[in-house]
Every structure is written in C-alpha cells, then in structure tokens.
Amino acid sequence: MPGEQRDWADVTAGGKNSLKAALKAPPGPGQVPIGTGLNGLQFYPGYLGRAQQEALLAALRQVLDSAPLYTPRMPKSGRPFTVRMSNCGPLGWTSDESGYRYTPVHPPTDRLWPPIPDTLIAMWNDVARYAHPPEACLINFYAPAAKMGLHQDRDEADFTAPVVSLSLGDTCLFRVGGLKRGDPTRSFRLNSGDVVVLGGGARLAFHGVDRIYPGTSTLLTEGGRINLTLRRVTRPE
C-alpha cells in the first residue's frame, strides 16, 4: 500500500509550529501541565527539536517502505479504526476480528517488522527509567478527523515497564483519566516533539485522543499527526 504513506512521509524544509502554548507558563520537563493525581505520568514538552523531528521522519520513511501503514479493525465487530498504523521492533501491536495481540510480522505483508530507529531507542533510555529495551514501537497516523477513544494499554506482560509516547505533526487534545473507565479525566494539548510517559501508578491509566488541530504544524506536508508509542511487551528473563 505505498500510497498510504503520502499523508505525512514528505518533510518540509522549514516553518514553525504556529500554535501558541496552551498554557501561559508552559510546564517544565517531567511536569504534567494539568494535575491528574497519578504518580508516574510524566510530560516532556518539546523533547525533540525541529531538526531532530525531520531526521526521525526520514528514518520512519524507511520503516514504512517495508511495513506500510494499514487500517486495523476492532475485535468482534470488524469496524475499521479511524487511525492507520504500522510498527517497528521485534514485536508489533495489531487488532482485528480475533482480538488485540502482538505479532512478529506485519499482517498485510507477513514480513518481519523493521528495527526501531536509534533516536527512539535513545529517547527510551533517557526517559523510561527502565533497565531493558523496548520491544515494540506502534506507529499511529491520525488524519485531521481521526481520534482515539479512552483505553488502557494492557496487552503487555510487564506492567512495570512504562509506555513512552512521542507526538509528531499537528497538535492533538490528549485526555487521561484514572484506572477505571468512569474516573474523572483531564485534557491537555500535545505538540510536535512532545513526549508523555505513562509509568508507575499511571501505567494503566485510561487515555485517548479527543481531536486533532489541523494546520498547527508544518512538519508533515499533508497535515495530520503521528504518534509513536514505545512498549516493553515481555517480562525480562
């Protein structure tokens, strides 16, 4: 499906994010901009600068050459997701009528997932505070109308490892709640280059993406947002 990469794979040569900070006093590294009461939820605004983001996109284009974006489907109902996805690393998360799971191969092509780019491994080593490497990097592409409902990341065997998430492209409204679906939620904006870590007491927090703000970044020529989510899947031996 080579045509599916055109939404975001081409990088513009210049330009800056035109969106002003949602908060008058932006939070510092590790500080969550809106209190959630969850220990282990960490926020790193602007973790990657523009040049680093462009270099990472070049590496991701190579990933998608061998593992193109595709549309997963909901368990049982088979309804398509509003996001398209791929993975890199030894394992990749996928969903279809038979359920959620990790697999060593890209479902449409049956080829092994490509390796995780070095920039993402370095990011994990810096912010995860976990002794073992990630085994999966989920790549989600959000078109302007895409969203992601509240959910938990609980298909992994090791919940002591955090989930590390990097945003690229258009700003999104990220929502995070507690450990029960009905718990109160808080929302804040994630800009291109921002990193969020769900670890500790926040590892199983419900979270999702309420909306995308089109035109808030010039990083992706066709607009949209990429979310890269690093995960440890198995327990270390």
C-alpha positions in Angstrom: 0.0 0.0 0.0 2.6 2.6 -1.0 0.0 5.3 -1.5 -0.9 5.4 2.2 2.5 6.9 3.1 1.9 10.2 1.3 -0.2 11.7 4.1 2.9 12.5 6.1 6.1 11.0 4.9 7.4 14.1 3.0 9.1 16.5 5.2 9.0 20.3 4.6 12.3 22.2 4.6 11.3 24.9 7.0 8.5 26.5 9.1 7.5 26.5 12.7 4.5 25.4 14.7 2.1 28.3 14.6 0.1 27.2 17.7 0.9 29.2 20.8 1.3 27.3 24.0 -2.0 26.3 25.6 -0.7 27.4 28.9 0.7 30.9 29.6 3.5 29.3 31.6 4.4 26.1 29.9 5.4 23.2 32.2 9.0 22.1 32.5 10.4 18.7 31.7 8.7 16.0 33.7 5.9 18.2 34.9 2.3 17.4 33.9 0.6 20.5 32.7 -2.8 19.7 34.3 -2.9 17.8 37.5 -4.2 14.2 37.3 -3.2 12.8 40.8 -1.5 10.0 39.0 2.1 9.2 40.1 4.2 8.2 37.2 2.6 10.4 34.5 5.5 12.5 33.1 5.4 15.2 30.4 8.4 16.4 28.4 7.4 19.4 26.2 9.5 19.9 23.1 11.7 16.9 23.8 12.7 16.7 20.1 13.5 19.9 18.2 12.6 20.5 14.6 15.8 19.2 13.1 15.6 16.0 15.2 12.0 15.5 14.2 12.9 15.8 10.5 15.7 13.3 10.9 13.4 10.9 12.6 10.8 11.2 9.9 13.5 10.3 7.3 14.1 7.1 9.4 10.4 6.4 9.6 10.0 6.6 5.8 12.5 3.7 5.6 10.4 1.8 8.2 7.3 2.3 6.1 9.0 1.2 2.9 8.9 -2.4 4.4 6.0 -2.1 6.8 3.4 0.2 5.2 0.6 1.9 7.1 -2.6 -0.2 7.2 -6.1 0.1 8.8 -6.6 -2.2 11.8 -10.1 -3.4 12.8 -11.9 -3.7 16.0 -12.3 -7.1 17.7 -15.6 -9.0 17.0 -17.3 -6.1 15.1 -14.5 -5.7 12.5 -15.1 -2.0 12.3 -12.1 -0.1 11.0 -10.1 2.2 13.2 -10.0 5.9 12.4 -6.2 5.8 12.6 -3.9 3.9 10.3 -0.9 2.1 11.8 2.3 0.2 11.5 5.0 -0.9 13.9 8.8 -1.4 14.2 10.8 -3.5 16.6 10.8 -7.3 17.3 7.1 -7.2 18.0 4.2 -5.1 16.7 0.7 -4.5 18.1 -2.3 -5.2 15.9 -6.0 -5.6 16.1 -8.6 -7.5 14.0 -11.8 -9.5 14.5 -9.9 -12.1 16.5 -8.7 -9.6 19.1 -5.8 -7.4 20.2 -2.3 -9.0 20.2 1.4 -8.7 19.4 2.9 -10.4 16.4 6.4 -10.6 15.0 5.2 -9.8 11.4 3.4 -7.1 9.5 -0.2 -8.5 8.9 -0.7 -7.4 5.3 2.8 -8.4 4.1 3.7 -11.2 6.6 7.2 -9.7 6.7 9.2 -9.1 9.9 8.8 -5.7 11.4 11.8 -3.4 10.7 14.1 -2.3 13.6 13.2 0.6 15.9 15.2 3.8 14.8 18.2 4.7 17.1 16.6 8.1 18.0 13.7 6.3 19.6 15.9 3.9 21.5 17.9 6.8 22.9 14.7 8.5 23.9 13.5 5.4 25.8 16.9 5.1 27.5 16.6 8.7 28.6 13.0 8.9 29.9 11.7 5.4 30.6 13.8 4.7 33.7 13.7 1.0 32.9 16.6 -1.3 32.5 15.5 -3.2 29.4 14.9 -2.1 25.8 11.5 -1.6 24.2 10.3 -4.5 22.0 7.6 -2.6 20.1 7.0 0.8 18.6 3.5 1.4 17.5 3.1 4.0 14.7 -0.3 5.6 14.5 -1.2 8.1 11.8 -4.1 10.5 12.7 -5.7 12.2 9.7 -7.4 15.5 10.6 -10.7 13.8 11.6 -9.2 10.8 13.4 -9.5 10.2 17.2 -8.8 7.5 19.7 -11.3 6.6 22.5 -10.3 6.1 26.1 -8.4 2.9 26.5 -5.8 1.1 28.6 -2.5 -0.3 27.2 -2.8 -3.7 28.9 -1.8 -6.3 26.2 1.8 -6.4 27.6 3.1 -9.0 30.1 5.2 -6.5 32.0 3.4 -3.5 33.6 6.5 -2.4 35.5 7.8 -1.0 32.2 6.3 2.4 31.1 4.7 3.3 27.9 6.6 6.2 26.2 4.8 8.3 23.6 6.1 10.8 21.1 4.0 13.2 19.1 4.9 14.5 15.6 3.0 16.8 13.4 -0.3 18.5 14.2 -1.3 19.2 17.8 -3.8 16.9 19.5 -6.0 17.2 22.5 -4.9 14.3 24.8 -7.2 13.0 27.5 -6.1 11.0 30.5 -8.1 9.6 33.4 -7.7 7.1 36.2 -7.5 3.3 36.5 -11.3 3.0 35.9 -13.1 4.0 32.8 -15.5 6.2 34.8 -12.8 8.1 36.7 -12.6 11.9 36.1 -10.3 12.9 33.2 -8.1 15.8 32.3 -7.1 17.0 28.9 -4.1 18.9 27.6 -2.5 19.6 24.2 0.4 17.7 22.8 2.5 19.5 20.2 5.0 18.1 17.7 8.1 16.9 19.6 6.3 16.4 23.0 6.8 13.2 25.0 4.5 11.6 27.5 5.4 8.7 29.8 2.8 6.5 31.4 4.6 4.6 34.2 4.2 3.7 37.8 0.7 4.3 39.1 -0.2 5.8 35.7 0.8 2.8 33.7 -2.8 1.5 33.3 -4.4 4.9 33.2 -7.2 5.3 30.7 -6.2 7.7 27.9 -7.1 8.8 24.4 -7.1 11.5 21.8 -10.2 13.7 21.5 -9.3 15.6 18.4 -6.6 16.8 16.0 -6.0 20.6 15.4 -5.3 20.8 11.6 -2.7 23.3 10.5 -0.9 23.6 13.8 2.4 22.2 12.5 4.2 22.4 9.2 6.3 19.2 9.8 4.0 17.0 7.7 3.3 18.4 4.3 -0.2 16.8 4.0 -1.0 17.5 7.7 -2.1 15.1 10.3 -0.3 13.7 13.4 2.0 10.7 14.0 2.1 9.1 17.4 5.0 6.8 18.2 4.5 4.6 21.3 7.3 2.5 22.7 6.5 -0.5 24.8 8.1 -3.4 26.5 5.9 -6.5 25.8 7.5 -9.5 27.6 9.0 -9.8 31.1 12.8 -9.8 31.1 14.3 -13.2 31.9 
